[in-house]
């Protein structure tokens, strides 16, 4: 398949999800970018904005295994990764795999669990393996974590540490849908749609496992010319030098922006990345990797505000 044919298939995946998750086209596209780039995504938004539904439908459209973990204050690491069960009177141990052994894992309300449990995902997200009793067990090729998070101002949450945040390729903001989209949702419910009934909401698969592997391989083949790579590096370096930020992006941020730009290019049907692909990807790639100066936070400035100014200042190649 060439880039245009792959883009058509990915557009069909997008359409299958958008038919059930109304008014969140940008969020769906970014969730697809994370999957294509072999990354993980953190979705932040208030409850009730269809974050869980979106990932469940995406897994169905990709014909991928799906598992959901509800993070709570009493959730233990073994509840995620699995545990060893003694058999034969304690003479042998049998590993019972946890829900992390899947393709698309939804870590729902990840910031409601303490740091020790959040950290249970670290090795899996970075190395795509789980170690139990000294034995490492590989996760599937399609393994992708989609974590949802309530806004930090909500009570009863544990902010994710920087090391955990840095494992996410993208931080996706999920806003309220437009008014017209909300009316369409209500019309769908009047016709029998129910987001709590899997038999109603699940879509027919658009891709299968082999097709998913092919499109991911196609992302790796997307060309990123030297001047575009220089643009990526210039953006990330600018975050380290901007006085509005107390923490800039690391080299991992440069790699993440490179990977995301490739995926965005393929979604557009191209086998080469452009400066616009980089610029459009930058907010989701960088917003969770930078820290705004305290005096600006007091004024209500956000990382997105600072990044908008920074992106306008860094010259793009012509």
Secondary structure, DSSP 8 states (H G I E B T S, - for coil): --HHHHHHHHHHHHHHHHTTSTT-HHHHHHHHHHHHTT--EEEE--TTSSHHHHHHHHHHHTT--EEEEE--TT--THHHHEEEEEEGGGTEEEEEE-TTSSSEEEEETGGGS-HHHHGGGHHHHHHSEEEETTEEEE--TT-EEEEEE--TTSSS-----HHHHTT-SEEEE-----HHHHHHHHHHHHTT--TT-HHHH----SS-HHHHHHHHHHHHT-B--HHHHHHHHHHHHHHHH-TTEEE---HHHHHHHHHHHHHHHHHTT-SB--HHHHHHHHHHHHTTT-EE-HHHHHTT--HHHHHHHHHHHS----
